[in-house]
Amino acid sequence: MIDTTQEMAERVAARHAAMTVEERVRAAASMFETAWAIVEASIPAEIQGEDRHYAVLKRFYGDEMPDAALRACARAMS
């Protein structure tokens, strides 16, 4: 399903093309941080520390990464 007009899609594409590399990186980082905050807010408050990081990573990566890798990453983040 496409809910964007061709004109608007072209305007967005032109805006992205006009962005510097730094602007693109900042925009991507901002979107990632927002997504992380939304996912983290959905994790019950009683889950903390390494288990909390693991829960967020699991939501982001699901079965795309081995569980051992997600656990190791969560451990490194704690």
WOGI-V536728 format. One record per backbone hydrogen bond with DSSP energy under -1.0 kcal/mol. CO is the residue of the C=O (numbers start at 1). NH is the residue of the N-H. If there is no record, write none. Layout:
BEGIN
[[CO/NH] [CO/NH]]
END
This chain:
BEGIN
[[5/9] [6/10] [7/11] [8/12] [9/13] [10/14] [11/15] [12/16] [13/17] [14/18] [20/24] [21/25] [22/26] [23/27] [24/28] [25/29] [26/30] [27/31] [28/32] [29/33] [30/34] [31/35] [32/36] [33/37] [34/38] [35/39] [36/40] [37/41] [39/42] [40/43] [44/47] [49/53] [50/54] [51/55] [52/56] [53/57] [54/58] [55/59] [56/60] [57/61] [58/62] [61/64] [66/70] [67/71] [68/72] [69/73] [70/74] [71/75] [72/76] [73/77]]
END
